[in-house]
Amino acid sequence: MNARPEHRASEADDIVLRAAQPADLEALVAIENRCFSTDRLSRRRLRYYIEASHAVMMVAVQPDAAKGASVTGYALLLLRRGTQLTRLYSVAVLPEARGRGLAEKLIVALEERALAKGKRFMRLEVASNNISAIALYERLGFHRFGLYPDYYDDHSDALRMQKTLVNTGGTCRQPPYPWYQQTTEFTCGPAALMMALSELGHALPMTQHSELTVWRRATTIYMTSGHGGCHPIGLALAAADHGVTAEVWLNAGLPLFVEGVRNKDKKKVLTFVENSFESEAKAQHIPVQQFDWKLDDLINAMDEGAKPVCLISTYAFDRKKAPHWVTVTGYDRHNVYLHDPDADGRPPVECQHLPVAREDFMRLASYGQRKVRALVLLRDRRTSKA
Protein backbone atom coordinates (compact mmCIF):
# COMPACT_ATOMS: atom_id res chain seq x y z
CA MET A 1 0.00 0.00 0.00
CA ASN A 2 1.26 3.52 -0.75
CA ALA A 3 2.76 5.07 2.37
CA ARG A 4 2.74 8.81 3.09
CA PRO A 5 5.55 9.39 5.59
CA GLU A 6 6.75 12.85 6.45
CA HIS A 7 10.02 14.46 5.41
CA ARG A 8 13.17 14.09 7.46
CA ALA A 9 12.13 15.00 10.95
CA SER A 10 13.14 16.10 14.37
CA GLU A 11 12.76 14.04 17.52
CA ALA A 12 9.33 13.42 19.05
CA ASP A 13 10.23 12.47 22.60
CA ASP A 14 6.71 12.90 23.88
CA ILE A 15 5.27 10.34 21.46
CA VAL A 16 4.53 6.85 22.78
CA LEU A 17 4.63 3.86 20.43
CA ARG A 18 2.54 0.81 21.28
CA ALA A 19 0.60 -2.02 19.68
CA ALA A 20 -2.77 -1.04 18.24
CA GLN A 21 -5.81 -1.92 20.33
CA PRO A 22 -9.49 -2.38 19.40
CA ALA A 23 -10.23 0.95 21.12
CA ASP A 24 -8.02 2.67 18.49
CA LEU A 25 -10.29 1.69 15.60
CA GLU A 26 -12.12 5.02 15.20
CA ALA A 27 -8.85 6.94 15.28
CA LEU A 28 -7.31 4.59 12.71
CA VAL A 29 -10.28 4.99 10.37
CA ALA A 30 -9.96 8.77 10.66
CA ILE A 31 -6.21 8.63 9.92
CA GLU A 32 -6.82 6.38 6.91
CA ASN A 33 -9.47 8.70 5.47
CA ARG A 34 -7.37 11.83 5.97
CA CYS A 35 -4.10 10.42 4.68
CA PHE A 36 -5.28 8.49 1.61
CA SER A 37 -7.65 9.36 -1.20
CA THR A 38 -7.35 5.92 -2.86
CA ASP A 39 -6.39 2.37 -1.81
CA ARG A 40 -7.80 2.91 1.67
CA LEU A 41 -8.08 0.17 4.25
CA SER A 42 -11.72 -0.28 5.22
CA ARG A 43 -12.96 -0.19 8.80
CA ARG A 44 -13.45 -3.95 8.57
CA ARG A 45 -9.88 -4.59 7.43
CA LEU A 46 -8.42 -2.28 10.08
CA ARG A 47 -10.38 -4.08 12.78
CA TYR A 48 -9.17 -7.41 11.40
CA TYR A 49 -5.50 -6.40 11.30
CA ILE A 50 -5.53 -5.07 14.89
CA GLU A 51 -5.97 -8.62 16.19
CA ALA A 52 -4.76 -10.81 13.28
CA SER A 53 -2.06 -13.29 14.28
CA HIS A 54 -0.11 -12.66 11.05
CA ALA A 55 -0.12 -8.86 11.45
CA VAL A 56 1.66 -6.35 13.68
CA MET A 57 0.14 -2.86 13.89
CA MET A 58 1.90 -0.12 15.82
CA VAL A 59 0.41 3.27 16.65
CA ALA A 60 1.98 6.59 17.65
CA VAL A 61 0.16 8.17 20.59
CA GLN A 62 0.45 11.90 21.38
CA PRO A 63 -0.26 12.97 24.99
CA ASP A 64 -2.71 15.88 25.10
CA ALA A 65 -3.43 17.66 28.37
CA ALA A 66 -6.84 18.87 27.17
CA LYS A 67 -8.11 15.90 25.16
CA GLY A 68 -6.08 13.05 26.58
CA ALA A 69 -3.88 10.82 24.45
CA SER A 70 -4.62 10.77 20.71
CA VAL A 71 -3.42 8.40 17.98
CA THR A 72 -1.55 10.41 15.34
CA GLY A 73 -0.15 7.67 13.10
CA TYR A 74 0.18 3.96 12.52
CA ALA A 75 2.23 1.39 10.64
CA LEU A 76 1.10 -2.10 9.63
CA LEU A 77 3.34 -5.13 9.04
CA LEU A 78 2.17 -8.46 7.60
CA LEU A 79 4.08 -11.68 8.34
CA ARG A 80 4.39 -14.48 5.79
CA ARG A 81 3.94 -17.79 7.63
CA GLY A 82 6.67 -20.37 7.09
CA THR A 83 9.21 -17.86 5.77
CA GLN A 84 11.42 -15.05 7.09
CA LEU A 85 9.54 -12.52 4.99
CA THR A 86 7.44 -9.58 6.20
CA ARG A 87 5.61 -6.90 4.26
CA LEU A 88 5.34 -3.28 5.35
CA TYR A 89 1.77 -2.84 4.18
CA SER A 90 0.85 0.69 5.21
CA VAL A 91 2.26 3.75 7.01
CA ALA A 92 0.19 6.84 7.75
CA VAL A 93 0.74 9.94 9.90
CA LEU A 94 -1.72 12.80 10.34
CA PRO A 95 -0.67 15.98 8.48
CA GLU A 96 -0.40 18.04 11.69
CA ALA A 97 1.90 15.42 13.24
CA ARG A 98 4.36 15.22 10.36
CA GLY A 99 7.88 16.58 10.48
CA ARG A 100 8.64 14.82 13.76
CA GLY A 101 10.06 11.49 12.54
CA LEU A 102 7.00 9.43 13.45
CA ALA A 103 6.97 7.31 10.29
CA GLU A 104 10.61 6.38 10.80
CA LYS A 105 10.03 5.55 14.47
CA LEU A 106 7.04 3.36 13.60
CA ILE A 107 8.96 1.48 10.92
CA VAL A 108 11.95 0.92 13.22
CA ALA A 109 9.58 -0.40 15.90
CA LEU A 110 8.12 -2.85 13.38
CA GLU A 111 11.63 -3.96 12.38
CA GLU A 112 12.39 -4.77 16.02
CA ARG A 113 9.22 -6.83 16.33
CA ALA A 114 9.89 -8.61 13.07
CA LEU A 115 13.34 -9.61 14.29
CA ALA A 116 11.87 -10.79 17.58
CA LYS A 117 9.65 -13.13 15.56
CA GLY A 118 12.63 -14.51 13.62
CA LYS A 119 11.95 -12.50 10.45
CA ARG A 120 14.94 -11.15 8.56
CA PHE A 121 13.39 -9.44 5.55
CA MET A 122 10.95 -6.59 5.07
CA ARG A 123 9.39 -5.70 1.73
CA LEU A 124 7.08 -2.92 0.63
CA GLU A 125 5.48 -1.25 -2.34
CA VAL A 126 5.43 2.52 -2.70
CA ALA A 127 4.13 4.78 -5.47
CA SER A 128 6.98 5.51 -7.86
CA ASN A 129 6.11 9.23 -7.74
CA ASN A 130 6.16 9.42 -3.93
CA ILE A 131 9.62 10.94 -3.71
CA SER A 132 9.57 11.70 0.02
CA ALA A 133 8.52 8.18 0.97
CA ILE A 134 11.13 6.60 -1.31
CA ALA A 135 13.81 8.84 0.21
CA LEU A 136 12.79 7.76 3.71
CA TYR A 137 12.85 4.07 2.85
CA GLU A 138 16.25 4.35 1.18
CA ARG A 139 17.59 6.19 4.22
CA LEU A 140 16.32 3.32 6.37
CA GLY A 141 18.21 0.79 4.24
CA PHE A 142 15.61 -0.44 1.75
CA HIS A 143 16.82 -1.13 -1.78
CA ARG A 144 14.81 -1.25 -5.00
CA PHE A 145 14.26 -4.57 -6.72
CA GLY A 146 11.29 -4.25 -9.04
CA LEU A 147 8.32 -2.29 -10.36
CA TYR A 148 4.59 -3.05 -10.65
CA PRO A 149 2.99 -1.04 -13.49
CA ASP A 150 -0.54 0.32 -12.93
CA TYR A 151 -0.61 -1.00 -9.35
CA TYR A 152 -2.75 1.53 -7.48
CA ASP A 153 -6.36 2.58 -7.94
CA ASP A 154 -5.17 5.82 -9.55
CA HIS A 155 -3.11 3.73 -12.07
CA SER A 156 0.25 4.85 -10.70
CA ASP A 157 3.17 2.40 -10.65
CA ALA A 158 4.50 0.77 -7.49
CA LEU A 159 8.19 0.55 -6.72
CA ARG A 160 9.17 -2.66 -4.92
CA MET A 161 11.74 -2.36 -2.13
CA GLN A 162 13.34 -4.72 0.38
CA LYS A 163 15.51 -4.48 3.48
CA THR A 164 17.56 -7.12 5.26
CA LEU A 165 16.83 -6.65 8.94
CA VAL A 166 20.05 -8.25 10.16
CA ASN A 167 23.56 -8.44 8.83
CA THR A 168 23.35 -11.89 7.23
CA GLY A 169 26.76 -11.70 5.62
CA GLY A 170 26.09 -12.26 1.95
CA THR A 171 22.32 -12.16 1.64
CA CYS A 172 20.85 -13.12 -1.71
CA ARG A 173 19.91 -9.96 -3.64
CA GLN A 174 17.04 -11.60 -5.55
CA PRO A 175 18.33 -11.50 -9.12
CA PRO A 176 15.64 -11.47 -11.83
CA TYR A 177 13.90 -14.85 -12.11
CA PRO A 178 10.68 -15.38 -14.10
CA TRP A 179 7.54 -15.81 -12.00
CA TYR A 180 4.23 -17.28 -13.15
CA GLN A 181 0.98 -17.53 -11.20
CA GLN A 182 -0.81 -20.85 -11.53
CA THR A 183 -4.31 -20.41 -12.94
CA THR A 184 -5.92 -23.47 -11.34
CA GLU A 185 -5.73 -25.01 -7.89
CA PHE A 186 -4.02 -28.14 -9.24
CA THR A 187 -1.33 -26.83 -11.61
CA CYS A 188 1.42 -25.73 -9.21
CA GLY A 189 3.76 -28.32 -10.75
CA PRO A 190 3.48 -27.03 -14.33
CA ALA A 191 3.74 -23.42 -13.12
CA ALA A 192 6.90 -24.17 -11.13
CA LEU A 193 8.38 -26.09 -14.06
CA MET A 194 7.58 -23.28 -16.50
CA MET A 195 9.44 -20.79 -14.30
CA ALA A 196 12.57 -22.96 -14.25
CA LEU A 197 12.35 -23.60 -18.01
CA SER A 198 12.02 -19.87 -18.65
CA GLU A 199 15.03 -19.16 -16.42
CA LEU A 200 17.00 -21.57 -18.61
CA GLY A 201 15.96 -19.55 -21.64
CA HIS A 202 13.61 -22.07 -23.23
CA ALA A 203 10.76 -20.61 -25.23
CA LEU A 204 7.81 -22.27 -23.54
CA PRO A 205 5.14 -19.54 -23.43
CA MET A 206 4.09 -18.67 -19.87
CA THR A 207 0.41 -19.22 -20.64
CA GLN A 208 -2.46 -21.32 -19.35
CA HIS A 209 -2.27 -23.43 -22.52
CA SER A 210 1.33 -24.38 -21.69
CA GLU A 211 0.38 -24.87 -18.04
CA LEU A 212 -2.39 -27.34 -18.83
CA THR A 213 -0.35 -29.11 -21.50
CA VAL A 214 2.42 -29.79 -18.96
CA TRP A 215 -0.17 -30.88 -16.39
CA ARG A 216 -1.66 -33.44 -18.79
CA ARG A 217 1.83 -34.80 -19.41
CA ALA A 218 2.84 -34.96 -15.74
CA THR A 219 -0.33 -35.74 -13.81
CA THR A 220 -0.71 -38.86 -11.71
CA ILE A 221 -4.49 -39.18 -12.38
CA TYR A 222 -5.38 -39.40 -8.65
CA MET A 223 -4.13 -37.70 -5.57
CA THR A 224 -5.80 -37.70 -2.15
CA SER A 225 -8.95 -36.38 -3.83
CA GLY A 226 -10.03 -34.28 -6.78
CA HIS A 227 -7.75 -33.47 -9.69
CA GLY A 228 -4.55 -35.38 -10.18
CA GLY A 229 -1.30 -33.94 -8.90
CA CYS A 230 1.95 -33.80 -10.84
CA HIS A 231 4.53 -36.53 -10.29
CA PRO A 232 8.24 -35.59 -10.19
CA ILE A 233 9.02 -38.07 -12.96
CA GLY A 234 6.08 -36.76 -14.96
CA LEU A 235 7.46 -33.24 -14.63
CA ALA A 236 10.90 -34.45 -15.70
CA LEU A 237 9.36 -36.07 -18.79
CA ALA A 238 7.54 -32.82 -19.59
CA ALA A 239 10.80 -30.88 -19.19
CA ALA A 240 12.60 -33.31 -21.53
CA ASP A 241 9.84 -32.75 -24.08
CA HIS A 242 10.92 -29.11 -24.12
CA GLY A 243 14.59 -29.74 -24.77
CA VAL A 244 16.27 -29.65 -21.37
CA THR A 245 18.16 -32.26 -19.41
CA ALA A 246 16.09 -33.41 -16.45
CA GLU A 247 16.98 -35.47 -13.40
CA VAL A 248 14.81 -36.64 -10.49
CA TRP A 249 15.89 -37.06 -6.88
CA LEU A 250 13.70 -39.05 -4.51
CA ASN A 251 14.30 -40.15 -0.95
CA ALA A 252 11.69 -42.93 -1.18
CA GLY A 253 10.70 -45.64 -3.59
CA LEU A 254 7.63 -45.69 -5.83
CA PRO A 255 4.74 -45.32 -5.51
CA LEU A 256 5.05 -41.99 -3.75
CA PHE A 257 1.48 -40.80 -3.40
CA VAL A 258 -0.77 -43.69 -2.36
CA GLU A 259 -0.87 -43.26 1.42
CA GLY A 260 -3.71 -40.72 1.27
CA VAL A 261 -5.79 -42.69 -1.25
CA ARG A 262 -8.30 -45.04 0.40
CA ASN A 263 -9.96 -46.52 -2.66
CA LYS A 264 -8.16 -49.72 -3.72
CA ASP A 265 -8.93 -49.25 -7.40
CA LYS A 266 -7.55 -45.73 -7.31
CA LYS A 267 -4.43 -47.01 -5.59
CA LYS A 268 -3.92 -49.56 -8.38
CA VAL A 269 -4.34 -46.89 -11.06
CA LEU A 270 -1.99 -44.51 -9.27
CA THR A 271 0.66 -47.23 -8.84
CA PHE A 272 0.31 -48.15 -12.53
CA VAL A 273 0.79 -44.54 -13.63
CA GLU A 274 3.85 -44.04 -11.40
CA ASN A 275 5.44 -47.25 -12.68
CA SER A 276 4.67 -46.16 -16.24
CA PHE A 277 6.42 -42.85 -15.60
CA GLU A 278 9.45 -44.74 -14.28
CA SER A 279 9.58 -47.03 -17.35
CA GLU A 280 9.32 -44.07 -19.72
CA ALA A 281 12.07 -42.22 -17.86
CA LYS A 282 14.36 -45.25 -18.22
CA ALA A 283 13.60 -45.41 -21.94
CA GLN A 284 14.52 -41.74 -22.32
CA HIS A 285 17.62 -42.06 -20.10
CA ILE A 286 16.26 -39.62 -17.53
CA PRO A 287 18.06 -40.36 -14.25
CA VAL A 288 15.79 -41.14 -11.29
CA GLN A 289 18.01 -41.30 -8.23
CA GLN A 290 16.75 -42.60 -4.90
CA PHE A 291 18.88 -41.48 -1.97
CA ASP A 292 18.53 -39.47 1.23
CA TRP A 293 19.41 -36.16 -0.38
CA LYS A 294 20.11 -33.16 1.85
CA LEU A 295 20.27 -29.41 1.42
CA ASP A 296 24.01 -29.52 0.68
CA ASP A 297 23.30 -31.85 -2.25
CA LEU A 298 20.75 -29.39 -3.61
CA ILE A 299 23.14 -26.45 -3.21
CA ASN A 300 25.93 -28.33 -5.00
CA ALA A 301 23.58 -29.04 -7.89
CA MET A 302 22.60 -25.37 -8.07
CA ASP A 303 26.24 -24.35 -8.07
CA GLU A 304 26.66 -26.58 -11.13
CA GLY A 305 23.85 -24.77 -12.94
CA ALA A 306 20.78 -26.86 -12.08
CA LYS A 307 17.41 -25.14 -11.75
CA PRO A 308 15.42 -27.07 -9.12
CA VAL A 309 11.69 -27.61 -8.85
CA CYS A 310 10.85 -28.90 -5.38
CA LEU A 311 7.90 -30.63 -3.75
CA ILE A 312 6.95 -29.13 -0.39
CA SER A 313 4.22 -29.49 2.21
CA THR A 314 2.10 -26.38 2.58
CA TYR A 315 1.68 -26.94 6.32
CA ALA A 316 4.22 -24.23 7.18
CA PHE A 317 2.28 -21.79 4.98
CA ASP A 318 -1.38 -22.60 5.61
CA ARG A 319 -1.54 -25.56 8.06
CA LYS A 320 -3.23 -27.70 5.37
CA LYS A 321 -0.50 -30.31 4.75
CA ALA A 322 -1.08 -30.31 0.99
CA PRO A 323 1.57 -31.28 -1.59
CA HIS A 324 2.77 -28.27 -3.51
CA TRP A 325 5.45 -27.56 -6.14
CA VAL A 326 7.70 -24.50 -5.97
CA THR A 327 10.78 -23.28 -7.83
CA VAL A 328 14.04 -22.86 -5.91
CA THR A 329 15.55 -19.57 -7.09
CA GLY A 330 18.67 -19.19 -4.96
CA TYR A 331 20.33 -19.47 -1.57
CA ASP A 332 22.73 -17.67 0.75
CA ARG A 333 24.39 -18.38 4.10
CA HIS A 334 21.09 -18.31 5.97
CA ASN A 335 18.23 -18.92 3.55
CA VAL A 336 16.89 -20.83 0.59
CA TYR A 337 14.69 -18.75 -1.75
CA LEU A 338 11.51 -19.94 -3.43
CA HIS A 339 9.09 -18.79 -6.11
CA ASP A 340 5.59 -19.88 -5.07
CA PRO A 341 3.18 -20.03 -8.05
CA ASP A 342 0.12 -19.97 -5.78
CA ALA A 343 -0.57 -16.29 -5.05
CA ASP A 344 -3.96 -17.11 -3.48
CA GLY A 345 -5.00 -13.45 -3.49
CA ARG A 346 -1.63 -12.16 -2.33
CA PRO A 347 0.37 -9.67 -4.42
CA PRO A 348 3.18 -11.31 -6.40
CA VAL A 349 5.79 -9.57 -4.22
CA GLU A 350 4.83 -11.96 -1.41
CA CYS A 351 5.31 -15.03 -3.62
CA GLN A 352 8.71 -14.34 -5.17
CA HIS A 353 12.11 -15.20 -3.69
CA LEU A 354 10.48 -16.28 -0.43
CA PRO A 355 13.27 -16.60 2.18
CA VAL A 356 13.11 -19.89 4.08
CA ALA A 357 15.71 -20.45 6.79
CA ARG A 358 18.18 -23.21 5.91
CA GLU A 359 17.37 -25.04 9.12
CA ASP A 360 13.67 -25.06 8.13
CA PHE A 361 14.01 -26.03 4.49
CA MET A 362 14.28 -29.80 4.82
CA ARG A 363 11.21 -29.88 7.04
CA LEU A 364 9.31 -27.79 4.48
CA ALA A 365 10.52 -30.09 1.68
CA SER A 366 9.05 -33.23 3.28
CA TYR A 367 5.54 -34.32 2.42
CA GLY A 368 3.20 -36.80 4.09
CA GLN A 369 3.70 -39.48 6.72
CA ARG A 370 6.58 -40.97 4.74
CA LYS A 371 8.33 -37.57 4.64
CA VAL A 372 8.68 -37.84 0.88
CA ARG A 373 11.26 -35.49 -0.61
CA ALA A 374 11.28 -34.96 -4.36
CA LEU A 375 13.31 -32.70 -6.64
CA VAL A 376 13.31 -32.20 -10.38
CA LEU A 377 16.61 -30.70 -11.52
CA LEU A 378 16.69 -28.98 -14.92
CA ARG A 379 19.84 -28.18 -16.85
CA ASP A 380 20.48 -26.61 -20.21
CA ARG A 381 21.19 -29.51 -22.55
CA ARG A 382 23.90 -27.50 -24.30
CA THR A 383 25.96 -27.07 -21.11
CA SER A 384 24.89 -30.13 -19.11
CA LYS A 385 27.46 -32.66 -17.96
CA ALA A 386 24.91 -35.41 -18.48
C-alpha positions, -999 to +999 in steps of 0.1 A: +000+000+000+013+035-008+028+051+024+027+088+031+055+094+056+068+128+064+100+145+054+132+141+075+121+150+110+131+161+144+128+140+175+093+134+190+102+125+226+067+129+239+053+103+215+045+069+228+046+039+204+025+008+213+006-020+197-028-010+182-058-019+203-095-024+194-102+010+211-080+027+185-103+017+156-121+050+152-088+069+153-073+046+127-103+050+104-100+088+107-062+086+099-068+064+069-095+087+055-074+118+060-041+104+047-053+085+016-077+094-012-074+059-029-064+024-018-078+029+017-081+002+043-117-003+052-130-002+088-135-039+086-099-046+074-084-023+101-104-041+128-092-074+114-055-064+113-055-051+149-060-086+162-048-108+133-021-133+143-001-127+111-001-089+115+017-064+137+001-029+139+019-001+158+004+033+167+020+066+176+002+082+206+005+119+214-003+130+250-027+159+251-034+177+284-068+189+272-081+159+252-061+131+266-039+108+244-046+108+207-034+084+180-016+104+153-002+077+131+002+040+125+022+014+106+011-021+096+033-051+090+022-085+076+041-117+083+044-145+058+039-178+076+067-204+071+092-179+058+114-151+071+095-125+050+074-096+062+056-069+043+053-033+054+018-028+042+009+007+052+023+037+070+002+068+077+007+099+099-017+128+103-007+160+085-004+180+117+019+154+132+044+152+104+079+166+105+086+148+138+101+115+125+070+094+134+070+073+103+106+064+108+100+055+145+070+034+136+090+015+109+119+009+132+096-004+159+081-029+134+116-040+124+124-048+160+092-068+163+099-086+131+133-096+143+119-108+176+096-131+156+126-145+136+119-125+105+149-112+086+134-094+056+109-066+051+094-057+017+071-029+006+055-013-023+054+025-027+041+048-055+070+055-079+061+092-077+062+094-039+096+109-037+096+117+000+085+082+010+111+066-013+138+088+002+128+078+037+129+041+028+163+044+012+176+062+042+163+033+064+182+008+042+156-004+018+168-011-018+148-012-050+143-046-067+113-043-090+083-023-104+046-030-107+030-010-135-005+003-129-006-010-093-027+015-075-064+026-079-052+058-096-031+037-121+002+049-107+032+024-106+045+008-075+082+006-067+092-027-049+117-024-021+133-047+004+155-045+035+176-071+053+168-067+089+201-083+102+236-084+088+234-119+072+268-117+056+261-123+020+223-122+016+209-131-017+199-100-036+170-116-056+183-115-091+156-115-118+139-149-121+107-154-141+075-158-120+042-173-132+010-175-112-008-208-115-043-204-129-059-235-113-057-250-079-040-281-092-013-268-116+014-257-092+038-283-108+035-270-143+037-234-131+069-242-111+084-261-141+076-233-165+094-208-143+126-230-143+123-236-180+120-199-186+150-192-164+170-216-186+160-195-216+136-221-232+108-206-252+078-223-235+051-195-234+041-187-199+004-192-206-025-213-194-023-234-225+013-244-217+004-249-180-024-273-188-003-291-215+024-298-190-002-309-164-017-334-188+018-348-194+028-350-157-003-357-138-007-389-117-045-392-124-054-394-087-041-377-056-058-377-021-090-364-038-100-343-068-078-335-097-045-354-102-013-339-089+020-338-108+045-365-103+082-356-102+090-381-130+061-368-150+075-332-146+109-345-157+094-361-188+075-328-196+108-309-192+126-333-215+098-328-241+109-291-241+146-297-248+163-297-214+182-323-194+161-334-164+170-355-134+148-366-105+159-371-069+137-390-045+143-402-010+117-429-012+107-456-036+076-457-058+047-453-055+051-420-037+015-408-034-008-437-024-009-433+014-037-407+013-058-427-012-083-450+004-100-465-027-082-497-037-089-493-074-075-457-073-044-470-056-039-496-084-043-469-111-020-445-093+007-472-088+003-482-125+008-445-136+038-440-114+054-473-127+047-462-162+064-428-156+094-447-143+096-470-173+093-441-197+121-422-179+144-453-182+136-454-219+145-417-223+176-421-201+163-396-175+181-404-142+158-411-113+180-413-082+168-426-049+189-415-020+185-395+012+194-362-004+201-332+018+203-294+014+240-295+007+233-319-023+208-294-036+231-265-032+259-283-050+236-290-079+226-254-081+262-244-081+267-266-111+238-248-129+208-269-121+174-251-118+154-271-091+117-276-088+108-289-054+079-306-037+069-291-004+042-295+022+021-264+026+017-269+063+042-242+072+023-218+050-014-226+056-015-256+081-032-277+054-005-303+048-011-303+010+016-313-016+028-283-035+054-276-061+077-245-060+108-233-078+140-229-059+156-196-071+187-192-050+203-195-016+227-177+007+244-184+041+211-183+060+182-189+035+169-208+006+147-187-017+115-199-034+091-188-061+056-199-051+032-200-080+001-200-058-006-163-050-040-171-035-050-134-035-016-122-023+004-097-044+032-113-064+058-096-042+048-120-014+053-150-036+087-143-052+121-152-037+105-163-004+133-166+022+131-199+041+157-205+068+182-232+059+174-250+091+137-251+081+140-260+045+143-298+048+112-299+070+093-278+045+105-301+017+091-332+033+055-343+024+032-368+041+037-395+067+066-410+047+083-376+046+087-378+009+113-355-006+113-350-044+133-327-066+133-322-104+166-307-115+167-290-149+198-282-168+205-266-202+212-295-226+239-275-243+260-271-211+249-301-191+275-327-180+249-354-185 
